[in-house]
Amino acid sequence: MARTKDPAVRSLLLERAAQMLRTRQPVTLRTLVAGTGVSTMAVYTYFGGMDGLWKALRQEGFTRLATRLAAVKMSADPVRDLAALGGAYLANALENPDLYRVMFDAGFDLEDAGAADETLHSLVQAIERAKASGRFRDEVDPLELATQSWTIGHGLASLVATGPMPHQALAHGAPMLTALFTGAGDEPARCRQSVENGWGQPAPAPPNSRDRRDRLQ
């Protein structure tokens, strides 16, 4: 009879690997399970080995991002919603900086690349709504504009969540998105208000999220 897998063990190993990356510890079979109470065999049981662990770690980052984006409530203002999705992207990076580093490491495949692509598609859908409502010009390419918007969010996330810039630098996101969306055809004053309504300023990671990672050391 097959042994039932415990999702808590899988999550523990993923969190442990992410924390070790944050503290620049070498991640091997033995160092990964040290102090966790599980054996090295658990890595094979839950991931099929270390390569499977890295794939799962990348996927977990996109899974958390997708959950965060899905929690954004859509409104009648698609430009506001675009900015809100950007703010959610930043918030996810701030709350999961260890996983964020791994998400874009193409050295390992994703378990489900299609699921990761859906995170970008949420921006594409909002841009299509903005075009339909007359906020953006008809010739705007939704995927191209979504990629440009994503680039702004990714740049800020890299500089703040995993880099040298202070949290206050996130405030630059609103004027950059306003310039981008105005260039796509939106009326400047209306665009600025919509972006400011949606963007806000993503909160820092809750203290207990770091406490949980530290307990895995």
HELIX and SHEET records of a PDB file:
HELIX    1   1 PRO A    7  ARG A   22  1                                  16    
HELIX    2   2 LEU A   29  VAL A   33  1                                   5    
HELIX    3   3 MET A   41  PHE A   47  1                                   7    
HELIX    4   4 MET A   50  ALA A   70  1                                  21    
HELIX    5   5 PRO A   78  GLU A   95  1                                  18    
HELIX    6   6 PRO A   97  MET A  103  1                                   7    
HELIX    7   7 ALA A  113  ALA A  132  1                                  20    
HELIX    8   8 PRO A  142  VAL A  160  1                                  19    
HELIX    9   9 HIS A  167  HIS A  172  5                                   6    
HELIX   10  10 GLY A  173  GLY A  183  1                                  11    
HELIX   11  11 PRO A  188  TRP A  199  1                                  12    
HELIX   12  12 PRO A  207  ARG A  215  1                                   9    
END                                                                             
